Amino acid sequence: MRRRLGLSMTAAALLMSSSLASHAASEVNIYSYRQPFLIEPLLQAFTEETGIRTNLIFAKKGLETRIKAEGEFSPADLLLSTDVGRLQAAKNQGIAQPVSSEILHQNIPARFRDETDQWFGLTTRARVVYASNERVADTEITYEDLADPKWKGRICTRSGQHDYTIGLIASMIVNDGEEATKTWLEGVKANLARRPTGDDRAQVKAVYAGECDIALGNTYYMGKMQTNDKEPEQKEWAKSVRILFPNSKDRGTHVNISGMMLTKYAPNKDNAIKLMEFLSSAKAQQIYAEGNFEYPVRQDIEPSELVKSWGSLTPDAVALGKIADARQKASELVDIVDFDAGAR
Ligand code: FE
């Protein structure tokens, strides 16, 4: 018996307040940063196939802290997240456990999973250039090119400290080295059309409005804008740009993942591993990637037609875990060059 008497007050309170504190045999409990609408179709298919029920708790932040605080009494089996930084941080906090699964190894390429099997990628998204159809003729670009003075006053991006930007800068550190990345970052800063502000879509909107000629953003936002019936003006923003996949001709484009990890004290470990394996299956990969205009991690599954229409993605071959480890340095560089002050 792992569950013993003598829970701390905090653990006991958390346990009782949790809606997941049931001990029924055939279920799996998921803490998720991914929105329920993306995951629920998959969970339904999983339950139909296996008879294992799923319970989902969604939050925008704090799930690792919660798992840590709940300790060995945590009902959480799986953490679903976007951004490898979060998964790596969870691993470093000691709240994950390794999963040894032939199926996961076969389905998920090594660069999209942790080398100690403590997290696994499920979908990828690339950090790309959105180029103005009117004002940019280039058909190819590298991240390194973004520091070229020819782009002076023409680039828009969100904050340097945002997870997405940090991931890109970390990939530059791994590929080009720290010194070169600092010089590069200063060059990009000097080319900014305005102070970094707003989210990825706001940068594309700025290209549409003529404030800048190229913007940095994640690929799936193209899909979200192109299909946005609630805010149809976003379809116009999308029409004003096309995606260029940086470094397609050399090391490949920087990608990040959405992924999963098994918690250290997972009470339904066997069921959780079944779900992990299911999420890496061909069927689940397709549904999951299409739901958010992402790319399946599996190389044998094609992205959706809409995603394919943007061009073809060659992901950076460097292991994502290595890039995750460079994030701290990346964040320091952003401060050192005072990136978020803009070009001035
Ligand atoms: Fe996003």
Boltz pocket constraint, residues with backbone or C-beta under 6 A from the ligand:
constraints:
  - pocket:
      binder: B
      contacts: [[A, 218]]
      max_distance: 6.0
